[in-house]
Amino acid sequence: MKDLGRIGFSEDQATLLDVATDFCQRRSPVATVRRLMEAEAGHDAAVWAELGELGWLGVAIPEAYGGSGLGLAEVVPLVEQMGRRLMAGPFVSTTLAAQALIAGGTEDQKREALPRIAAGEPATLALAELDTDWEPDAITCTATRQADGRLALSGGKVLVTDAAEARRIIASVRIDGEPALVLLTPEDLPAGALRRETVIDETRRSFALTLDGIVLDPDRRLDPDRTAAALEHIHLAANLLAAADMVGGTQACIDYTLDYLRTRTQFGKVIGSYQALKHPIVEAYTRYEQARSHLYSAAHCFNEQGTGEIAVRMAKASADVAYSFAADRAIQFHGGFGFTWDCDAQLYRRRAIWHAAQFGDAAFHRKKLARLLF
């Protein structure tokens, strides 16, 4: 069995964690979250502009392309605090699209797109399909070469987050039976190509994308020789950032529940004094600490071949279980109120379900781990 006991926390991560904790608390209180859920865009454009000014969009982009030259390990504390405050916006979508270009783009594509992304242009990925099984190469959409060399796309994508605002959409297709990635812009999309989806996490903006009728020049294809590695990189990066969001949300659920347990009285006693409530909240906290340790271990060794994949899958599986448990207990401990829309625990439970459905749930990653570890 591989040695997975290593964990690191850099000075850059510590600084970004402090900044993100304060920023997200100020800019994404729960009242703002609920207000933005009703807005068309789903997020605050002013906050998005601030993220660009703070340099967060370029944290994991190399300096040669306008970024800070750090890595996904430094993005993790930012996303953790966003998840803690349910901050809405296309930050993760844009970060993952940038990672797709870094891992699989041509030099011209990277030089054209990455500086714009670092400066604040939203981008996203279109990978999931109706029959997706979370494998990176589970693709049925196609791109057919025409006589003039252009690529005619067909098929449909689902769960394309923040697509309405994205200036670039990186979609997975098959060309001559082989997986490929292509770069789309809003100008490529025919009228009606995007359709807003109703999803369980109403802080998200998710869309179905119809590729039929889209024709692209050959230079819109990302580097064919790097497609397989890019798809695997995107898959692991997405799970790492999902685990970060989930760990932050788990902490919020525990804090929210503890506030209630310390103030709600029944039969003349604070309900937090009852053993039947003490033990589950301690279990929730233990699972949270385990999940957070797995998260920062995965962030630390993300770029290490083999070990990085194992650590990321452990982090996502652990975070999935911890988040679901903490959110469930938060709802249960709030009694009848917990089952109403006004209980904030509802928002976190929905976010936990959303993440479990993206890029693999705990069972999916455990199945992968069984083959990797033994």
C-alpha positions in Angstrom: 0.0 0.0 0.0 1.2 3.5 -0.8 2.3 5.9 1.9 -0.4 8.6 2.0 0.4 10.0 5.4 2.0 13.2 4.2 0.3 16.6 4.5 1.6 20.1 3.9 0.2 23.6 4.4 2.2 26.4 2.8 2.5 30.0 3.8 0.7 31.0 0.6 -2.2 28.7 1.6 -2.3 30.2 5.1 -2.4 33.7 3.7 -5.1 33.0 1.2 -7.2 31.1 3.8 -7.1 34.2 6.1 -8.1 36.5 3.2 -10.8 34.2 1.9 -12.3 33.7 5.4 -12.8 37.4 5.9 -13.9 38.1 2.3 -16.5 35.4 2.0 -17.9 36.1 5.4 -18.4 39.8 4.5 -19.5 39.3 0.9 -21.7 36.2 1.2 -23.9 36.2 4.3 -26.8 33.8 4.1 -29.3 36.7 3.5 -27.3 37.6 0.4 -27.1 34.0 -0.7 -30.9 33.7 -0.5 -31.4 37.0 -2.4 -29.1 35.9 -5.2 -30.9 32.6 -5.6 -33.8 34.6 -7.0 -31.7 36.7 -9.3 -31.3 35.7 -13.0 -27.5 35.6 -12.9 -27.4 33.9 -9.5 -24.4 35.9 -8.3 -23.2 39.4 -7.7 -21.3 40.9 -10.6 -19.5 43.3 -8.2 -18.1 40.4 -6.2 -17.0 38.7 -9.3 -15.1 41.8 -10.3 -13.5 41.9 -6.9 -12.3 38.3 -7.3 -10.5 39.4 -10.5 -9.0 42.4 -8.8 -7.8 40.2 -5.9 -6.1 37.9 -8.4 -8.0 34.8 -7.4 -8.8 33.8 -11.0 -5.1 33.6 -11.8 -3.8 31.8 -8.7 -3.3 28.5 -10.6 -2.4 30.0 -14.0 1.3 30.2 -14.9 3.0 33.6 -14.8 3.7 33.4 -18.5 0.0 33.6 -19.2 -0.9 36.4 -16.7 -1.4 34.3 -13.6 0.3 34.1 -10.2 2.1 30.9 -11.0 0.9 29.0 -7.9 -1.2 25.8 -8.1 -4.5 24.2 -7.2 -3.2 23.7 -3.7 -3.5 27.4 -3.2 -7.0 27.5 -4.8 -8.2 25.0 -2.2 -8.5 27.4 0.8 -10.4 29.9 -1.4 -13.0 27.3 -2.5 -13.2 25.9 1.1 -14.3 29.3 2.4 -16.6 29.9 -0.6 -18.3 26.6 0.2 -18.6 27.6 3.9 -20.5 30.7 2.9 -22.3 29.2 -0.1 -20.8 31.9 -2.3 -22.3 31.9 -5.8 -20.5 32.6 -9.0 -18.5 31.0 -11.8 -15.2 30.8 -9.9 -14.8 27.0 -9.9 -16.2 26.6 -13.4 -13.6 29.2 -14.7 -10.8 27.7 -12.7 -11.5 24.2 -14.2 -11.7 25.6 -17.7 -8.3 27.3 -17.2 -6.9 23.9 -16.0 -8.3 22.2 -19.1 -6.4 24.7 -21.3 -3.2 24.4 -19.2 -3.3 20.6 -19.4 -4.5 20.2 -22.9 -4.5 23.4 -24.9 -2.2 24.4 -27.7 0.3 27.2 -27.1 -1.8 29.6 -29.2 -4.9 28.7 -27.3 -3.2 29.2 -24.0 -1.7 32.6 -24.9 -5.0 33.8 -26.2 -7.4 32.6 -23.5 -5.5 32.3 -20.2 -4.6 36.0 -19.7 -8.3 36.9 -20.3 -9.4 34.3 -17.8 -6.9 35.5 -15.2 -8.3 39.0 -15.8 -11.9 38.0 -15.1 -13.5 36.5 -18.2 -15.8 33.6 -17.1 -15.3 30.2 -18.7 -16.7 26.7 -18.1 -16.6 23.0 -19.1 -19.2 20.9 -21.0 -18.4 17.3 -20.1 -21.4 15.6 -18.6 -24.1 13.9 -20.8 -27.4 12.3 -19.9 -26.0 8.8 -19.7 -22.7 9.9 -18.1 -21.0 7.5 -15.6 -18.4 10.0 -14.3 -15.6 8.4 -16.3 -13.5 11.1 -18.0 -13.8 9.4 -21.4 -17.5 8.6 -21.2 -18.3 10.6 -24.3 -21.0 10.1 -27.0 -21.1 13.6 -28.5 -19.2 13.7 -31.8 -17.3 16.1 -34.1 -17.3 15.1 -37.8 -14.7 16.4 -40.2 -16.2 18.1 -43.2 -14.7 18.4 -46.6 -13.2 21.8 -45.8 -11.6 20.4 -42.6 -14.0 22.1 -40.3 -15.6 20.2 -37.4 -19.4 19.7 -37.3 -20.6 18.9 -33.7 -23.6 16.9 -32.7 -25.0 15.7 -29.4 -25.9 17.3 -26.1 -24.3 18.2 -22.8 -26.0 18.7 -19.4 -25.0 20.3 -16.1 -22.9 23.0 -17.9 -22.5 25.4 -15.0 -22.4 29.2 -15.7 -22.7 28.7 -19.4 -24.8 31.8 -20.0 -22.0 34.0 -18.9 -19.0 32.0 -20.1 -16.9 33.5 -22.8 -15.3 30.1 -23.4 -16.8 26.7 -23.2 -14.5 23.6 -23.4 -16.6 20.6 -24.6 -15.7 17.0 -24.8 -16.5 15.1 -28.1 -15.3 12.2 -30.1 -13.4 12.6 -33.4 -12.9 9.5 -35.4 -13.9 7.5 -32.3 -11.2 9.1 -30.1 -11.9 11.6 -27.2 -11.2 15.2 -28.0 -11.7 18.6 -26.5 -12.9 21.6 -28.4 -13.1 25.3 -27.6 -16.5 27.1 -28.1 -17.4 30.8 -27.7 -20.9 32.3 -27.3 -20.7 33.4 -31.0 -20.5 29.7 -32.0 -23.8 28.8 -30.4 -27.0 28.8 -32.4 -30.2 30.4 -30.9 -31.7 28.2 -28.3 -28.5 26.1 -27.9 -28.5 26.8 -24.1 -31.4 25.8 -21.9 -31.5 26.6 -18.2 -31.8 23.5 -16.0 -33.6 23.2 -12.7 -31.2 21.6 -10.3 -31.4 20.8 -6.6 -28.8 23.4 -5.6 -30.5 26.7 -6.4 -27.3 28.7 -5.8 -26.1 27.2 -9.0 -26.8 28.1 -12.6 -26.7 25.0 -14.8 -27.6 24.6 -18.5 -28.1 22.0 -21.1 -26.1 22.6 -24.2 -27.1 21.4 -27.7 -24.1 20.9 -29.9 -26.1 20.2 -33.1 -25.5 22.9 -35.8 -22.2 24.1 -34.4 -19.3 24.1 -36.8 -15.8 24.9 -35.7 -12.5 25.7 -37.4 -9.8 22.9 -36.9 -7.8 25.2 -34.6 -10.6 25.1 -32.0 -9.5 21.6 -31.1 -7.2 21.3 -28.2 -3.9 19.4 -28.5 -4.9 15.9 -29.6 -1.7 14.4 -28.1 -2.7 15.7 -24.6 -6.4 14.9 -24.6 -6.3 11.8 -22.4 -4.1 13.4 -19.8 -6.1 16.6 -19.9 -9.4 14.8 -19.2 -7.9 12.9 -16.3 -6.4 16.1 -14.9 -9.8 17.9 -15.2 -11.5 15.0 -13.4 -9.1 15.1 -10.5 -9.0 18.9 -10.3 -12.8 19.0 -10.2 -13.0 16.5 -7.4 -10.3 18.3 -5.4 -12.2 21.6 -5.6 -15.5 19.9 -4.9 -14.0 18.3 -1.8 -12.8 21.8 -0.7 -16.3 23.3 -1.2 -17.8 20.3 0.7 -15.4 20.6 3.6 -16.2 24.3 4.0 -19.9 23.5 3.9 -19.5 20.8 6.5 -17.9 23.3 8.9 -20.8 25.7 8.3 -23.4 23.0 9.1 -21.6 22.1 12.4 -21.4 25.8 13.4 -25.0 26.4 12.5 -26.2 23.3 14.5 -24.0 24.2 17.5 -25.5 27.7 17.7 -29.0 26.1 17.9 -28.0 23.4 20.4 -26.6 26.0 22.7 -29.6 28.3 22.7 -32.7 26.1 22.2 -34.3 25.0 25.5 -36.7 22.2 26.1 -38.1 20.8 29.4 -36.1 23.6 31.1 -32.7 22.5 29.7 -30.6 23.6 26.8 -31.0 20.8 24.2 -27.3 20.6 23.6 -26.9 19.0 27.1 -28.7 15.9 26.0 -26.4 12.9 25.2 -28.6 11.9 22.2 -27.6 15.2 20.5 -24.0 15.5 21.8 -22.8 12.3 20.3 -23.9 12.8 16.7 -22.5 16.4 16.6 -19.2 15.1 17.9 -19.3 12.4 15.2 -20.0 15.1 12.6 -17.0 17.1 13.8 -14.8 14.0 13.7 -15.8 13.3 10.2 -15.2 16.9 9.3 -11.6 16.8 10.7 -11.0 13.6 8.8 -12.3 15.1 5.6 -10.3 18.3 6.0 -7.1 16.3 6.6 -7.7 14.3 3.5 -8.4 17.5 1.6 -5.1 19.2 2.4 -3.2 16.0 1.9 -4.7 15.8 -1.6 -3.8 19.5 -2.2 -0.3 18.9 -1.1 0.4 15.9 -3.3 -2.0 16.7 -6.2 0.7 16.8 -8.8 2.4 13.5 -7.8 1.6 10.7 -10.2 -0.4 7.9 -8.6 -0.3 9.3 -5.1 -2.2 12.4 -6.1 -5.0 10.5 -7.6 -5.4 8.3 -4.6 -5.4 11.3 -2.2 -8.0 13.2 -4.3 -10.3 10.2 -4.4 -10.0 9.8 -0.7 -10.7 13.4 -0.2 -13.9 13.5 -2.3 -15.2 10.3 -0.7 -14.5 11.5 2.8 -16.0 14.9 2.1 -19.1 13.5 0.5 -19.9 11.4 3.6 -19.0 14.1 6.1 -21.1 16.8 4.4 -24.1 14.7 4.0 -24.0 13.5 7.6 -23.5 17.0 9.0 -26.3 18.5 6.9 -28.7 15.7 7.7 -28.0 16.1 11.5 -28.5 19.9 11.2 -31.9 19.4 9.6 -32.9 16.7 12.1 -31.8 18.7 15.2 -33.8 21.7 14.2 -37.0 19.6 14.4 -39.9 20.6 12.3 -38.3 23.9 11.4 -35.4 21.9 9.9 -37.7 20.6 7.2 -38.8 24.0 6.0 -37.2 26.2 3.4 -36.4 28.9 5.9 -33.9 26.6 7.7 -30.4 27.3 6.3 -29.4 23.7 6.7 -31.6 23.0 3.7 -29.3 25.0 1.5 -26.2 23.0 2.6 -28.0 19.6 2.2 -28.9 20.6 -1.4 -25.3 21.6 -2.0 -24.1 18.2 -0.7 -26.4 16.4 -3.0 -25.3 18.5 -6.0 -21.6 17.6 -5.3 -22.3 13.9 -4.9 -23.8 14.0 -8.4 -20.7 15.7 -10.0 -17.6 13.8 -11.0 -18.4 10.8 -8.8 -20.0 10.2 -5.4 -18.3 8.4 -2.5 -19.2 4.9 -3.7 -17.7 5.7 -7.2 -14.4 6.9 -5.7 -14.2 4.0 -3.2 -14.5 1.6 -6.1 -11.6 3.3 -7.8 -9.6 3.3 -4.6 -10.1 -0.4 -4.2 -8.2 -1.0 -7.5 -5.6 1.6 -6.8 -4.7 0.6 -3.3 -4.8 -3.2 -3.3 
